[in-house]
Amino acid sequence: MGFFVWSGSASAARETDDPWIRGVFTGKSPRAVRLSETDAWQHAGLLAEKAPNAFVLVGSGQSMQPLYAPGAILVLQQFPYELLEPGQTVLYRNRGRKVVAHVLVAKVRDGWRVAGLNNRHHDMEPVLAENLVGVVIAAFQPLPAARMQLATLSR
């Protein structure tokens, strides 16, 4: 199985340019590329088609800001548990069957510790091979339509 790494040019906020955000290493997580909504969906779809076992979803919630804002279009890929690394953003299913996207913080005896960037503490439940859904390989943040119009007018 091949793995896909996409390195698009991101116009991210200064805080997300640093591999450490709020004391959490995020250097293996792709930064969100800001595009029009149409372009964001097109790019995400093309990447998901090219990458083996990849899929697209839309993020929600505040826990991963400023890295991923609500509405971010994420491309994820199924990934072998043995190849996970600190700083990757993973999607996992917790005991309550809720799907959560958080950053891998540390490999410990009972699995991987993960944390949301806006959470005070790491998640109490570890990520295991059995509950791992995928790893974020690309992210796109759709620009609001009004912002796109301003960008077009200023050209």
PAVORO-524630 format. One line per 4 residues: number of its first residue (from 1); their letters; for each residue z, x, y of N, C-alpha, C, CB. Coordinates in pm, whole numbers, plus 50000, padded with zeros to 5 digits. Each point is the difference from the previous one (the first is absolute). Glycine has a CB too. Example, Ala and Ser with C-alpha at 12.3 -4.5 7.8 and 13.67 -1.06 7.14 Angstrom:
2
1> AS> 50780:51319:49431:50000:49911:50119:50000:50090:50120:50125:49811:49883  49803:50154:50222:50006:50082:50119:50073:49923:50109:49785:50118:49937;
***
This chain:
155
1> MGFF> 50000:50084:49883:50000:49916:50117:50000:50089:50123:50121:49815:49877  49789:50160:50216:49994:50078:50123:50085:49935:50108:49771:50079:49939  50276:50000:50153:50080:49946:50110:49930:50029:50130:50212:50030:49871  49798:49878:50218:49926:50002:50124:50093:50033:50114:49836:49833:49909;
5> VWSG> 50128:50263:50172:50077:50030:50120:49906:49987:50117:50159:50154:49876  49877:49761:50218:49915:49977:50115:50069:50058:50122:49902:49792:49897  50024:50282:50182:50059:50056:50121:49916:49959:50120:50095:50196:49870  49933:49687:50180:49930:49951:50118:50069:50054:50124:49926:49791:49879;
9> SASA> 50007:50202:50234:50063:50045:50123:50080:49885:50058:49815:50167:50045  50310:49854:49977:50087:49893:50048:50034:50022:50147:50095:49970:49769  49904:49921:50305:50052:50008:50136:50137:49934:49996:49767:49996:50110  50328:50073:49829:50133:49944:49977:50091:50034:50116:49968:50018:49752;
13> ARET> 50142:49912:50254:50101:50028:50101:50058:50139:49974:50053:49752:50026  50000:50309:50076:50053:50135:49988:50104:50011:49888:49957:50033:50244  50130:49867:49743:50105:50005:49899:49942:50009:49859:50148:49870:50152  49738:50066:49823:49944:50003:49866:49918:50126:49974:49996:49753:50004;
17> DDPW> 49977:50327:50098:49930:50126:49979:50089:50103:49929:49862:49954:50207  50268:50033:49811:50096:50090:49938:50019:49958:49854:50117:50040:50223  49888:50055:49683:50021:49962:49860:50141:49945:49975:49834:50175:49935  50258:49845:50158:50136:49947:49987:50015:49886:50099:50093:50224:49925;
21> IRGV> 49938:49658:50026:50023:49885:50086:50142:49951:49975:49753:49935:50000  50330:50070:50105:50139:49953:49990:50074:50063:49884:49929:49786:50103  50047:50343:49877:50071:50075:49896:49944:49985:49860:50196:49974:50139  49693:49955:49846:49938:49980:49869:49866:50074:49997:50116:49774:49972;
25> FTGK> 49862:50306:49924:49873:50070:49986:49893:49900:49959:50119:50216:49938  49776:49774:50143:49890:49907:49974:49866:50073:49994:50129:49817:50113  49877:50314:49874:49880:50083:50010:49894:49976:49895:50146:50165:50099  49885:49765:49792:49901:49969:49896:49949:49857:50012:50111:50166:49848;
29> SPRA> 49927:49765:50259:49956:49863:50025:49891:50000:50106:50228:49909:49938  49659:50024:50034:49893:49999:50100:50042:49925:50126:49831:50012:49816  50125:50039:50296:50025:49934:50129:49900:49887:50017:50092:50214:50102  49951:49680:49964:49912:49884:50020:49893:50033:50104:50188:49843:49940;
33> VRLS> 49690:50129:50026:49888:50016:50091:49982:49868:50074:49886:50174:49849  50110:49833:50283:49985:49879:50081:49852:49967:50016:50216:50050:50123  49747:49830:49831:49862:49954:50006:49999:49851:50032:49926:50177:49833  49957:49773:50203:49988:49855:50013:50031:49938:49864:49825:50020:50187;
37> ETDA> 50214:49855:49812:50036:49936:49873:49884:50003:49901:50160:49853:50123  49720:50119:49925:49882:50000:49914:49977:50139:49940:49900:49816:50137  50105:50287:49947:49979:50137:49951:50111:50042:49905:49882:50056:50213  50241:49905:49816:50112:50034:49913:49979:49943:49859:50155:50005:50200;
41> WQHA> 49807:49868:49793:49975:49938:49870:49882:50064:49929:50094:49785:50087  49802:50248:49987:49884:50065:49937:50036:50135:49943:49850:49881:50159  50220:50201:49919:50041:50132:49952:50091:49988:49878:49981:50091:50234  50116:49819:49774:50093:49983:49888:49925:49955:49874:50184:49942:50161;
45> GLLA> 49725:49965:49853:49924:49954:49885:49914:50108:49937:49998:49777:50104  49937:50302:49980:49917:50110:49948:50084:50104:49926:49839:49962:50188  50276:50071:49869:50087:50098:49933:50051:49947:49868:50067:50089:50222  49972:49784:49774:50050:49941:49876:49892:49996:49893:50161:49862:50133;
49> EKAP> 49714:50121:49907:49890:50002:49904:49977:50140:49943:49895:49810:50124  50123:50292:49959:49973:50138:49958:50114:50059:49917:49862:50028:50204  50260:49936:49826:50115:50059:49932:50029:49923:49870:50096:50075:50222  49921:49996:49667:50031:49932:49874:50133:49926:50010:49871:50176:49874;
53> NAFV> 50134:49704:50071:50124:49921:49993:50065:49980:50136:50033:50087:49772  49886:49887:50330:50053:49980:50135:49990:49853:50039:49934:50235:50062  50149:49727:50032:50000:49863:50049:50050:50000:50145:50039:49908:49766  49939:49981:50301:50034:49987:50142:50104:49890:50016:49770:50079:50070;
57> LVGS> 50324:49943:50020:50094:49895:50037:50039:50016:50145:50085:49986:49764  49975:49910:50290:50046:50001:50139:50151:50013:50001:49803:49858:50076  50246:50240:49999:50143:50022:50010:50068:49896:50088:49960:50242:49964  50167:49737:50008:50080:49909:50083:50139:50060:50014:49868:49797:49924;
61> GQSM> 50207:50152:50170:50136:50049:50020:50004:50119:50095:50058:49919:49774  50064:50116:50265:50023:50104:50100:50047:50133:49942:50053:49818:50158  49978:50187:49714:50070:50117:49945:49920:50129:50005:50118:49844:49854  49750:50150:50155:49919:50123:49999:49946:50037:50137:49940:49948:49767;
65> QPLY> 50104:49983:50338:49959:50039:50134:50071:50128:50040:49958:49760:50063  49981:50330:50007:49871:49991:50067:49881:50044:49914:50123:50040:50210  49900:50000:49668:49889:50048:49917:49901:49887:49971:50151:50171:49897  49898:49716:50057:49916:49885:49972:50063:49877:50065:49919:50101:49781;
69> APGA> 50009:49840:50312:50047:49879:50067:49963:49878:49915:49977:50111:50228  50091:49777:49795:49959:49878:49930:49852:49973:50024:50233:49906:50021  49697:50054:49876:49857:49974:50011:49914:50120:49965:50054:49836:50173  50008:50279:49800:49922:50118:49960:49927:49969:49869:50165:50157:50115;
73> ILVL> 49712:49886:49878:49919:49983:49879:50015:50128:49920:49833:49840:50113  50227:50149:49770:50031:50117:49917:49908:50003:49878:50240:49995:50079  49711:50124:49891:49925:50022:49876:50093:50075:49908:49772:50005:50117  50250:49938:49766:50090:50060:49901:49923:50034:49874:50194:49871:50094;
77> QQFP> 49861:50225:49833:49938:50041:49875:50109:50010:49894:49815:50125:50121  50155:49825:49760:50093:50020:49890:50007:50150:49976:49948:49772:49894  50171:50276:50077:50025:50143:50001:50099:50033:49889:49954:50014:50250  50025:50095:49675:50098:50036:49896:50135:50037:50062:49811:50081:49853;
81> YELL> 50292:49866:50091:50136:50024:50046:50032:50150:50007:50068:49779:49902  49883:50295:50001:50029:50144:49992:49943:50079:50117:50003:49977:49753  49898:49967:50317:49935:50072:50109:50053:49961:50139:49799:50015:49855  50301:49899:50150:50055:49960:50130:50064:50119:50070:50040:49768:49912;
85> EPGQ> 49956:50229:50223:50058:50107:50082:50079:49941:50116:49810:50152:49937  50295:49918:50105:50073:49954:50118:49905:49985:50119:50211:50113:49915  49811:49784:50165:49918:49979:50118:49885:49903:49980:50060:50227:50065  49914:49733:49809:49897:49900:49975:50060:49861:50023:49883:50151:49831;
89> TVLY> 50034:49757:50217:50042:49860:50009:49952:49931:49874:49992:49999:50255  50103:49936:49676:49968:49931:49875:50029:49852:50014:50051:50208:49870  49885:49717:50044:50025:49857:49987:50067:49982:49865:49800:49932:50148  50315:50002:49851:50069:49975:49874:50054:49859:49998:50061:50243:49980;
93> RNRG> 49966:49706:49901:50056:49866:49984:50147:50015:49965:49776:49904:49924  50311:50038:50161:50144:50012:49975:50047:49897:49897:50031:50086:50235  50098:49920:49733:50055:49910:49897:49985:49853:50037:50162:50178:49939  49834:49793:50190:49980:49863:50047:49854:49959:50000:50203:50026:50138;
97> RKVV> 49709:50058:49808:49855:49978:49990:49928:50009:50134:50044:49856:49804  50026:50189:50300:49939:50018:50131:49926:50134:50000:50182:49862:50114  49699:50139:49948:49922:50123:50011:50039:50069:50130:49806:49902:49865  50229:50226:50126:50050:50078:50113:49918:50127:50016:50232:49907:49966;
101> AHVL> 49733:50127:50158:49933:50127:50029:50096:50086:50081:49768:49891:49997  50277:50220:49945:50090:50094:50066:49962:50143:49963:50185:49828:49999  49874:50267:50070:49969:50143:49983:50088:50062:49892:49929:50013:50241  50009:50070:49674:50076:50075:49900:50082:50107:50071:49823:49958:49822;
105> VAKV> 50308:50039:50155:50090:50093:50066:50038:50115:49908:50088:49813:50140  49954:50157:49738:50045:50105:49909:49994:49952:49855:50149:50092:50179  49817:50000:49732:50004:49973:49856:50142:50026:49955:49754:50063:49965  50306:49838:49973:50139:50012:49951:50004:49963:49852:50093:49947:50230;
109> RDGW> 50023:50067:49713:50017:49980:49855:49945:49865:49952:50203:50145:50013  49820:49749:50064:49961:49867:49953:49867:49950:50058:50241:49951:49974  49680:50135:50090:49871:49960:50056:49978:50059:50138:50012:49790:49869  49908:50144:50211:49972:50045:50137:50079:49916:50099:49770:50076:49932;
113> RVAG> 50295:49989:50161:50061:49931:50114:49890:49974:50102:50229:50110:49961  49771:49771:50097:49903:49963:50103:50075:49943:50119:49821:49956:49827  50113:50050:50289:50063:49948:50121:49894:49944:50094:50188:50165:49976  49851:49731:50093:49921:49949:50111:50038:50081:50123:49984:49766:49899;
117> LNNR> 49924:50258:50189:50026:50085:50116:50095:49935:50100:49775:50100:49970  50237:49769:50028:50092:49930:50090:50130:49959:49931:49802:49918:50125  50215:50122:49751:50122:49965:49927:50102:50112:50014:49866:49862:49837  50260:50101:50172:50107:50100:50016:50022:50082:49874:50107:49850:50165;
121> HHDM> 49866:50091:49719:50026:50066:49872:49879:49986:49910:50247:49955:50022  49746:50132:49878:49892:49987:49902:50022:49873:49918:49971:50253:49990  49923:49703:49944:50011:49883:49914:50095:50032:49885:49765:49925:50060  50314:49979:49900:50095:50022:49891:49930:50006:49865:50175:49884:50135;
125> EPVL> 49713:50051:49855:49925:49997:49875:49899:50113:49997:50031:49751:49985  49965:50327:49907:49902:50109:49993:49861:49951:49960:50185:50155:49941  49715:49925:50094:49864:49976:49952:49988:50072:49866:49903:49980:50238  50049:49945:49663:49982:50050:49864:49854:49982:49962:50240:49945:49937;
129> AENL> 49719:50117:49954:49863:49981:49951:49971:49853:49977:50006:50228:49894  50094:49697:50061:49982:49858:49965:49982:49910:50121:50135:50042:49798  49919:49996:50319:49989:49910:50115:49907:50054:50109:50231:49921:49950  49708:50195:50027:49905:50057:50094:49870:49919:49997:50102:50230:49971;
133> VGVV> 49852:49726:50146:49875:49924:50009:49886:50089:50047:50131:49791:50048  49896:50294:50053:49894:50087:50051:50049:50088:50114:49834:49830:49933  50078:50259:50111:50028:50094:50108:49900:49972:50113:50090:50177:49837  49958:49823:50286:49911:49979:50115:49910:50122:50016:50173:49851:50115;
137> IAAF> 49695:50126:49882:49905:50111:50017:49927:49993:50134:49972:50008:49752  50036:49877:50316:49939:49985:50133:50064:49881:50068:49779:50102:49923  50221:49901:50210:50058:49890:50077:49918:49978:50126:50231:50051:49909  49754:49824:50128:49926:49963:50120:50082:49899:50077:49778:50043:49887;
141> QPLP> 50234:49978:50243:50072:49907:50086:49898:49928:50087:50209:50145:50001  49767:49726:49971:49903:49927:50083:50049:49991:50144:49927:49868:49799  49982:50160:50292:50032:49988:50142:49991:49854:50041:49915:50233:50045  50175:49721:50041:49988:49863:50051:49867:49983:50073:50252:49982:50021;
145> AARM> 49691:49901:49972:49869:49973:50060:49998:50034:50149:49963:49820:49831  50144:50148:50242:50004:50029:50145:49992:50150:50024:50138:49793:50040  49926:50285:49877:49996:50145:50016:49862:50055:49972:50239:50011:49935  49694:49928:49965:49863:50042:49968:49907:49972:50118:50042:49956:49754;
149> QLAT> 49976:49929:50314:49916:49966:50114:50022:50101:50112:50008:49756:49937  50116:50282:50088:50029:50100:50104:49936:50133:49966:50215:49885:50052  49793:50156:49822:49940:50126:49958:49850:49997:50019:50185:50034:49835  49752:49853:50136:49855:49986:50016:49962:50004:50148:49990:49865:49788;
153> LSR> 50088:50068:50295:49971:49996:50144:50016:50136:50066:50075:49763:50003  50015:50319:49947:50026:50128:50064:49898:50107:49961:50240:49940:50004  49667:50029:49911:49899:50100:49959:49893:50017:50102:50043:49945:49767;
***
